[in-house]
Amino acid sequence: MTILTEREAPTPDGINPARVRRAVRALCTGPALIAADLSAPLLVLPDDAPEGSPLPGAVTLAAVSATVAGWAELGIKGVKVFAYGHDRDGRATGATAPGNRMVRTIAAVKATAADTAVTTEVCGCSWTDHSECFLRTGDGGIDLDATYRLMGAMAVQHADAGTDVVSPTAMLDGSIRAVRAALDEAGHRDVGVNPNLALHTGLYGPFKALMATDPRAGHRRGFQLEPGRADRDTIVRARRWITEGADSLTLQPVMTAVDVLVRLRDDQRVPIVAYSTSGEWAALQALGTAGMVEYLAMLKRSGADQILTFAAETAARHLEAPRA
């Protein structure tokens, strides 16, 4: 038989006063999740892209301002910009072309919502004709020096346009150091560097199909963390990225790596972004809005400082609604 102490005992009608009064609940618990905890992926498509994208936030440049303004009104504080590359070639020259789609998007976001934190993808996969993250040597190998120069030049161009954080996506040793050095040399010491900790998964599929970033041959498994070792390898890679100059980290996909998120939080004090990737969107829709919000709140509870999710707008609208 369990004996309750006076402090734990409910009132004679079975109600615990510490739970029943709304004001007391609010005082003791606070919100599990708020809109400011959320960032939204912004996938900028060609002007002639068909309407009705399967992913929220996938828009043409003409719709960027209205989209971002709506998110800001809901209290969403950040966006991560991915641009559908144009003029693709073997050297990714479009990635640093003046006035390219990424540059125009950054300018549009900042002109619309100056206080919105803008993070940009720095990677060759949207700009190479083979859709790989890196540049190749003449014999088909990885041209590391050229890839580092490309990533550094992209980072500086994005910073010049107004981005707040750059996100080197290709998990290449030395790339974070190269990007940080390029930003510093260009006078952008206050621009953050947020590299990916990317696990190999099928949960990138919808994004890769929409943005045409699936490699033409093979896959990126050698450049991603193996799921079976992710609990250990993620920590090793995170420490390496911090040593190279990272200010924060993004873990993706988070739906199948919550255990890794918890371990990463225990090991690191830098801000951590949990990225609920494109392949998670269908599952979140199946949960329904309330279940979706509970899932995102769990990510915050597990250690995420910010949650990047295609569900940001849906969740933010739900969080705005009054409830008891």
C-alpha positions, 0 to 999 in steps of 0.5 A: 500500500502506497502512503501519500505524504501530506504534501503529495496527497490530493484533496478529498475530491481527488483533485491535486490543487497544484494541477487544477488551477490554470494560473498555477499550471502556467506558473509551474510549467511554462510553455513546452514549445513556443514559435520562437523555438522554430525555424523554417526551411525556405526552398527557393525554386526556379520561376517556372516551377510547377505550383503545389510543392509537396513541401511547405516553404518551397516557393519561387523567388517572387513568393519569398517576401510574402512567405517570410512575412507570414512566418515572422507574424507567427513568431518564427524567428529563423529561416534556412535558405536552400536555393535551386541552383542554376547554370550548373557545371562541373566547377559550380560557377553559378554558386558564386555568380553575382546576383544568383538565386541565393543572393537575391533570396537573402536580400529579399528575406532581410528586406522583409523581416530584418530581425529574422535570422537567416542561415544559408546552405553552403554546398556544391550539390545544388550547383554542380552538374553531377549534383555532388557536394564537392568539385572533382579532379580531372580523373574524377577524384575529390578536389579538396582544395578547389572545394574548400575555395568554393565553400569559402567563396560561397560563404563570403558571398552569402555574408556580403548579401546579409546572411547571419549564419552559413551552414557548410553541408559537405562533411569534409574534414578541413571545410569548416576551418576553410569557411571560418578563415574565409569569413574572417579574412573578408571581415565577417567575424560576426557571421556564424558557422553551423556545420551539419552532422548528417546521418545516412538516411532515406529521410532526405528523399523529398528534398533531393527530388525537389531540389535536384541534389541527388548524385547522378552516380552512387550516394553520399554514404561515405560523407555521412555518419553511419546510423549504427555508429552515430551515437559515437561518431557524431560526438567525434565529428562534433568535437572536430567541427568545434575545433575547426571553428564552428559556433553551433551544430545541426543534427539531421535527420532528428526523428531517427536520432533523438538518442544522438541528440541527447548524447550530443547535448550532454557533450556540447554546450554550443547551440544545437539545431535539430533538423526535422528533414523533408522525409519526416514531413509526411509522418508529422502530417499523419500525427495531426497538428497536436501530435506534431507539436508534441513531437517538436516539444520533445526535441526541445526537451531532448536538448535542441536549442532550435528546431528546423522543421517543415512543420514550423508554420503549422506548429506556430499557428497551433501554438498561437491558438488559445487553450486551457 
